[in-house]
């Protein structure tokens, strides 16, 4: 049963990682990256590493996607501003 659970979570991680790579829009990539962080945290929990899972939840599914979304917002806003001055 435990091996089956590990295999299922590994497939979930592989599917979400593939979806993150396949997404073209940076906002969508950041959101899929957050889901990938949750899937990795689930995998670490199944592998009995709760401390790593908590770190992954904090960094991989919250902070990193948030920083990416803020960066995309800033770049898009700066692009609009340059388009007005030209």
Residue pairs with C-beta under 8 A, 6 or more apart in sequence:
2 46
5 46
6 43
6 46
6 47
9 39
9 42
9 43
9 46
10 43
12 39
12 42
12 43
13 36
13 39
13 40
13 43
16 32
16 35
16 36
16 39
17 36
19 32
19 35
19 36
20 29
20 32
20 33
20 36
23 29
23 32
26 68
26 72
27 69
27 72
29 68
30 65
30 68
30 69
30 72
31 65
33 60
33 64
33 65
33 68
34 60
34 61
34 62
34 65
35 61
36 60
36 61
37 56
37 57
37 59
37 60
37 61
37 62
37 64
37 65
38 57
38 61
40 56
40 60
41 53
41 54
41 56
41 57
41 60
41 61
42 53
44 50
44 52
44 53
44 56
45 53
